[in-house]
């Protein structure tokens, strides 16, 4: 339930350019990106980004491309340099050796192809040895330990109603299409997607030397699983995911499944109770276990095993998985270069070992302080906003302010780096490294159950180009990767920086009070601290946001989902408003001149708009609209500025123009 920004950036450009070949400096404010022929009051996104969109086609190995993609590529180049040096280091320390050996193994495609399916044989043989449903718990446990998402999921999480406690968490899982409604939508595109998915499974089964005919039965199995699953929009409501049960009560939901054997297989600690996010799913699981032939379970598990590890399996398998999940679903024509894939894998499996090297090399000592200053300015703006609200009662307002004052922030990187000493990495064993890394992380997560919450832990690695708010921790988190242009540019003035990184900070703070975040108190406990009247007032304002974004039409019969994207849209609108307030406070202390023919107010909005310059394939846009809680970039810009009277004033827009909504929406 962490609310992410879905933004991206890299590290200090001048320093990186001097060290790493291929890096390109990206300005925080780009005059050449502007389309001067467009009217900002008709389509501000086109005005801010039109020339950039015209001059930057989507590379064939991407499904979308934006200014943040350029910065992501810079990050990847920096990480590549670190990893290539680690591979060759003569006397590496433990972490350097691990990341170097992992990356080297991933890059050795010749060895991976030569070995064929042999490295997977032990796992496949274990699955094929199943003779009856009584064998399912042991095999499922082994697959879950190694990071393979089949049938359901089990892990640890903070107790939604007691943020000091870590509990076991059971949930739905195991379907191969992006979201449960893909199995049931009745439009032509959805039908075509199911047809393509079936064809993909047949191709993958053939590559695995298994009968292609099992694909139809696996499709029927997954369809039954999807029918019992919650949809992505429903899962945004944390109250629908909280069903704390004594262990015996949970086990009774699917009582023919050997739960004690499963928990032993995954290495779970002693459990007295678990939260069951989707009880109906486990009730359906009972019927599936009784009705599905073992050969179907085997084919299903092997398909998901191969898909999850395709990057370190032979080319024919990797190509098959890429063809459906990347080419068909997202429109990506070519694979990314192998080095980019392996940088991503190393970051995923050894993120804090690689991240420490990244921070040591790229993150300036002043990075935390610059960000802290901005955070405090935005927090002060939110306090002013809360104090002036007319629709919230004094009782709820006091609790809202208490929550704001309790927000903590983490900037750059962890105070305590993760210990990877128990993770075995073997040079030349790409598949084994991946599976052992998954086992290491799974065991690390389960070991948290019953222990105090570690509030210093990060959910993103330092090079990650994103940010997030955690409602149960009540904190905002900014990895080192986000502390530079186009979000923060030391050469730019406050106007541009407040529009860019200020909006990022405001976005994350606002998440604490969006439709999900507002259900948690200052300590991170899910509790209703709102009066009924205030809750209704919030819901009325939120409905305006839902209706606004649901009306955005992508073409080909696809609209944005205003309910799915409500939290992010609320954060976008509230975040930019808070950044504006903070800028006004700054300008009151020291005014800024007109620059590059734009006033400070105009540069503020351009700073915000230009971070979202992005193109995407229609396939990628459709996938995001149906599964992603973030709106597409165009609507994250135009949807927000059309609600702000300050934008109208900055660009002298008139009533009736598209960027001036007659019924502007505002929650915060």
N, C-alpha and C positions, 0 to 999 in steps of 0.2 A: 504493500500500500504506500510505499514511498512515492512522493510526487516529484518527478524529474522535470528538468527544463527542456531536454532534447536539443541543447545548444552544443557548440563545439569551438574549441580554440587550441592554441599551442603555447610555446614559451617565448621568452624575449627575443624578437626577431633579429636585431643587430648582432647579438651574441651568437645566436645559432647560425646565422649566415656566415659568420667568420669561421665556424668550426665544421659544418656539415655540408657537403656538396649537394646541390639540388634544391635547397631550401629557397623559398621565395617570400620576400617581405610582403605582407598584406596590410594596407592602411586601415586604420579604424574608421576613417571617413573618406569615401572615394568619389570625387567629383566626376570621374569618368564613367561611373556606374549610372549616373542620372540620365533619364530620358527627357530632354528639355522640351520635346514636342508634346509631351503629356501634360495634362492639367492635374496638379496635385489634389484638387478638390473633386475631380471625377474618378481618379484611380491613383491613390497615393503610392501603392505598391509599384505600379508601372512607372510613375515619376521617379521614385527612389532607386529602382532596380532595372528599369527598362533596357538601358544600354548594356548593363552587365548581362542580362538575360539573352540579349541578341548576340553578344560576342563570346559566350561561354557555353558551347554545346556539352551535352552529357557525354563523358567518356564511355567507350564501349564496355568497360569493365565496371561500370557503376549503373545503378538504377535511378540515382538522383545526383545532382551536383550543385553545390552552393558555395558561398564565401566561406562557410564553416568547413566545407569539404576540403577546400584549399589548405586551410589551417590543420585539418586532420592529417592531410598528407604530409605537412611539415612535421607534425608530431611523429608520424610513422617513420619518416626519414631519420629523425633523431634517435628513435628507438632502434632502428635498423643499425645505425652506426654503433650504438652501445652493444647490441647483440653480436655483431660481427667482430668487434674487439674482444668480447667475452669468449667467443669461440676459439680465438687464437692466443688468449692470455697464457703466458708461460707458467706462472705460479698463481693461479686464481684463488681467491678466497671461496668459501663454500657457496655463497649465493651466486657469485660470478660464474663459477663452474656449472651450477645448476642451470642458469639461464642460457649459458653458452651451449651446454650439451643438449638441452631441450630444443633450442633453435636449430642447431646443427642437424639433429635427428629429423626434425620437421622438414628441413630444406632438402634432405637426401631423398628426392623423388625416385631416383634410380633404384635405390635399395628397397624402398616401399613397393615399387612395381615388381621388382624381382622376387620378393617374398610372396607376392600374391595374397591369397586368403589364409596362408599358413599361420600368421600371428593371431588370427581371429578363431582358429580352429578350436582352441580350448573352450572359448565362450560358446561357440555354436554347438559343439559336442555336448556341453552341459545342458543346453536348451533341448537338443534333440533326444537326450536321454530320458526326458520326462515321459512317464507312462500313464499317469492318472492325475486328476486335479489335486491330489494330495502332494504332488511334487511341485506345485506352483509356488508355495511360500518360499522355499529355499532358492528357487531360480529367480523369482521376482526380487528377493532380498539381495541376491548377488548383482542383478542388473541395476537396482536402485543404488547400491553402494558404488557402482562404477559410473553413475551419472546417466543411466539410460532411463528415459521417461516412458514407462509402460504401465498401463492400467490405472494406477493412482500414484500419488506422491506422499512422501513422509519426510518431515524435517523438524526443525525447531523454529520457534518464533516467540517474541514477547507476548505475554498474556494481554489481550486487548483491554481487559478490565483491571489488570494489575501490572503496570509497566515495569515493576521491579523483578518480575518473575519470568523465567524462560520455560516454555512448555513444549510438549510434543504437538505437532500439527499434521493432521491428515487432510488430504484434499484430492479433488478430482485430477485427472491427467490422462496422458497416453493417447490422445488423438493426433493424427498426422496432418490434417488440414489446419489452417491458421486459427480457426475459431469454430465453436460448435455450430453456428448458423450456416457455415459453408456446406454442411451436410443436408440442409433443409430448404434453403432459399429456392424459389421456383422460377427465377428469371433465367433467361437463356445463358447468361455468362456463368451463373452458378452451376447450371447443368453441364456446361462445357468444362468447368473446373473439376467437377467430380469425374467426368470422363477422362480428363488428362491425368488426374491423380491415380485412377485405376490403371491407366496405361503405364504410368511411371512405376507403380508397384510391380507390374508384370515384368518390365524391363529390369528392375532391380532383382527380382526373384531369379530371373534368368542369369544375371551376372553372378548371383550367389549359388548357381547350380541347383536351384530348387524349382518345383513345378509352378509354372506361371498361373495355373488354374486356381491356386490358393488365393490370388489377389481378390477375386469376387467375395470370398468368404471373409477375408480380412476387412474388406470394405463394409460388409454387413456388421461385423463385430464392432468396428469403430463407429458406425452409424448408431448402433444401440448404445454405445458409451456416450456419444454426443447427445443423444436424446435425454439421457439422465443428467447431463451437465448443465451448469448455470452459464448464461451468456455473459459476454464481457461487460455489458452495461450493468447488469444486476450485481456483478462482482465488485462494482465501485462502491457499493454500500457496505461498510464494515459490519453493520449489525446483521446483515444476511450471511456473514461468514463466521459467526460466533455461536458455536453449539458445544459448550464444554460438557464432557461426559466422563463418568467413571469408565475405566478401561473395559470392564465387563459389558457395560451397556453398548460401547462402541463395537466390541467384538460380536455382539449379538446381531448387529446390522447385516453381517455376512458371516453367519456362524459356521458355515461349512469350510471356511478358509482357515488354515492353521496359523492363527495370528502369533502364537507363542514361538512357532518355528520361524516365522517371518522376522519377528523382532530379534530373535537370536541371530538370524542370518545377517541382518544389517548392523548388528552390534549395538542395539539400543540400550540405554541405561534403564534402570527400573522405572516403570511407568505405573502410576496410579490412576491417571486421567489423561485425556487428550482433548484438544479442540478438533472438532470435525467440521470443516468448512462447508462440506456439501453432503449432508446425511443421505439425501435421496440417491446420490451417486453410488454410495456403498450398498444401499438396499438393492439397487439394480445390479451391482457387481455380483451379489449372491446368485441371481438368476443366470447371469452370464457364465459363471463358473460351472453351474449345473448343466447348462444347455450347449455350450460350445465344445466341439470336438478338440482333442489335444493337438491334432495336426494344425488347426487354425491358430491356436495359441502359439505354437512353435513358429509358424510363418510370421505371425504378427510381431513376436519378440525379435526374431532375427532381422526383419525389415527395419525395426526401430534401432536395433543395435548398429546395423550397417550405416543407416542414415546419420546417426549421432557421431560416428567416427569416420565419416567418409573422407575427411581431409587427410587422414593418415592411412587410407586404404588405397588399393590400386586405382589407376586412372579411370578404368571403365566404370567402377562403382562411383567414384567422385563425380565423373561426368554425368552419370545418370541422376544423381541427387541434385547436382547443379542445374540440370536441364529443367527440372520441375520447380524447385524451390526458388531459384534465382531467375532463370530465363522466363519461364511461364508466369510465375506469380509476380515478379517485379519488373520484368522487361530488361534485365541485365543481359547483354549479349555475350560478353566474354568474362572469363574468370579474372579476378584480380591477380596481379603478379604473385608468384609463390612467396616472395619475401614478405609481402603485405599480409598474406594469409598466416604466415608463421609468426610475424610480429604480433598479430591479433591473438593467436593461440597462446603465445608465451605470456602476453599481458593477462589473458584469461586465467591461466593456470598458475602463474608465478608472479602475479601482478604487483605485489609489494616488494619482491626481490628486484624485479625490473624497475618498478616505480622509484625505489630508493636511488638507483643509479641515475634515473631521469631527473629526479629532484636535485641530486648532488651536482649535476652538470648544467641544469637549465634554470632552476628556480631562484631568482634573485632574493637576497636577504630582506629586501624591502617589500617583497610581494605581499606578505601577510599584513603588514602595517597599512599598506595602501588599501587593501580590501577591507580591513577592519574599520578604517575611517569611513569608507563608503557605507558599510553596513550600519554603522552608528547613525549616520545621517539619514538613511532610509528608515531606520527604526524610529528615529525622532519624528519623521514625517508620518509614519503610521500612528504613533501616539497622538499627534495632532488630529489626524483624520478620525480616529476612534472618539476622541474627546468631543469632536464637533458633530458627530452623527446625530441626526434628528429622529431616525426611525428605531433606534435601539434604546431600551429602558436603562436607567441608571444602574439597576441591579445586574443586568447582563453586561453592560458596558464595563463595570468594575472588574468582572471576571475576565473579560476580553483583554483589558489592560494588564491584569495580573499574568495572563498567559503570554502576552507580548513581552513583558519584562522578564519572564522566565526562559525565553528563547535563548539557546546557546548557539555558538557557531564554531565550525571547524573549517580551517582554511589551509589549503595547500597539500598537506600530507599528514599521516598519523603521528601521534606522539610516540607510540610504541609500534615498532615494525613487527610484522608477522614472522614467526619462527618456522622455517621450512626444513629444519634438520631431520624430521622424520619422513620427509618425502623423498623417495628414491628416484633419481633421474639417471637413466642409462643412455649414453651416447650410442646411437644406432638403433634404438628401440622406440620408434615414434609412437606406435600404438600403445605399447606398454606404458610409456611416459604419460600419455593422455589418460589412460584408465587409472593409473596410480594417482595422478593428480586429482582426478574425480573422487577417488576413494579417500584421499587425504582431506579434501574439502568436506565431503559428506560426514566423515568421522568428526571433523572439527565442529561442524554444526550440531551434530547429535550430542557431543560432549558438553554443550551449553545447557542442556536440559537440567533443571533443578539447581543451577548455579546462578549467582548474581549477574545481572545484566552488565555487560562491558560497554559503558557509554563512550569510550574512546575509540571504539572500532568504526571503521569506515566500510561503506557498502560500495564504494567505487575506488578504483586504483588511481594513484596520483596523476598519470598521464591522461586520464579520461577527460574527454571534452564535453562536460556536462555539469550539472549541479542538481541538488535534490533537497527536499524537506522531508524529514521523518516525523510523522505525527506522534509516534509513541516515544521518541526521544525528545520531541519538541526542539529540534535543532535544524539549522540550515548548514549545508555542506558545499564547499567550493574547492574541488580538486585543483592542483597546480595548473592543469591543462587549460583552465578557463580564464587565466589572469593575464590576457594580452589581446591585441587587436583581433577582431573588430570590437571586442567587448571593453577592453581597457587599453588605451593608447597613451603612453607617456607624452607623446608629442601633440596630442589633441587637447582642446580646452574642455572645461567642465561641461559645457552644453552637450557635446558629442558623447562624452563618457557617461554622463547621467542618463542619456537616452539609451545607451547600450548596456554597460555593466550595471548601471543603476536600476535599469528595468529587470535585469537578472536577479539582483538582490531583492527588489520589491516583489518579483514573481514568487520567489521562494518563501518570503515572509507571508505573502497573501495566502499561500497554500495552507498555512495554519488556520485559516478562517474560511476556506472554501467549503463546498458541500460535504467533503470527507473530513478535512482537517477540523472543522468546527465541532465535530462529534467527539473530540478529544480535549481533555482539560490541560491545565498548565503542566501537570506531571506526566502527561502522555496516556492517561486512562480514558477509555471510551465511556463517556458519561454525558448525560444531557444537562448542560449548565445554562441553557437558554430558557427564558420564559416562553410559554406557548405563543404569546403575541409576537415576540421577537422572532421566533422560529417561522411564523407565518410571513412576517415581513421579509425575512431572508428568502424564503421560498418564492415569494412573489417577484422579488428582484432577480432571483436565479432563473425563473421561468422566462424572463425577458431575454436573458443570455441564451438559453436553450433554443428559443424560437428564432432568434437572430441567426445563430450558426447553423441551425437545421435548414434554413432557407438557402444556404450557399450551395450552388449547383456546379458540380465538376464536369457535367456532360455525361453522355452515355447512360443516363438514368441513375447516376450516383450523386448523392447529396452527403454533406457532412452530417454526422450524428451529434446533434446538440446535447443530448443527454450523456453520451459517452465522453464528450470533450468538455463537459461543463466545468470540471475542476481546473483544467489547464486554461480554459478561456477566462474563467474568473480570475485566475492568477495573472494572466496577461493584462487584462484590463486594470485590475487593481495595482499590479506592479508598475505599469507605466505611469499611472496617476501618482503613486508614491514618489517615483523618481522625479516627476515634474515638480511636486511640492518641495522636494529636497533641493532641486535646482533653483527654485525661486528663493529659498533661504540663502543659498550660496550667492545668487546674483544681488541680493539685497546688501550683502557685505562687500562685494566687488563686482561691478558691472562688467559685461563683456561687449566688445565692439562687434559690428557687423563684419563678417569675414566670408570671402569667396561669394559675395553677393547674397549671403543668407544671414538672417538675424540669429542670435543665440537660440531663440525659441524654435526657429525652423531647423537649425542644426540638431537640436535635441530630437526632433521627430525623424529627421533623416538618419541620425545615429541609430535609432531604434529600427527603422525600416530596412536599413541596409544590412543588418546582421542576418536578415531573412531572405536575401537574394538567393533564390534556389529554383532549379528546374528539376522535374521528375518525370519519368515515363508515366503514361496513363495507367499501366499495370501497377506501378508502385503507388500512384495516387489512390487508385481504387482500394488496394490492400490497406493503406493507411486509413482511409475513410471508414473502412469496415472493422478495423481492429485496433487502431491506435487512439489513445485518449488525447492526443495532441491534434489540433486542426492543422491543415496544410498551411505552409508559410504565407501565401497570399492573404488568407483569411485571418491569420494571426496579426497581420499588419492592418489591413483595411477594416477588419472587424473591430479592432481596438480604436483606431484613430477616429472612426466615424461616430464613436460614442463620446468623444472628448470635446467639450466646447473650447478648450484651450487650443486644440488643433485647428478648429474653425477660425479662431482669432489669429493664430500664427500665419495662416495662409490666406486670410481674408475670404474664406469660403462663404457662399450664400445659401440660404435656405432653399431646399429643392435639389441641390447638387448631391451626387451619390455619397460623398464623404461626410454629409451632414444628415444624420439619421433624425427623422421627425420625432421618433420616440426612442431617444437614446437610452441605452441600458447602463445601469450602474449598481453593483452590489457594494463594492468598497471604493 
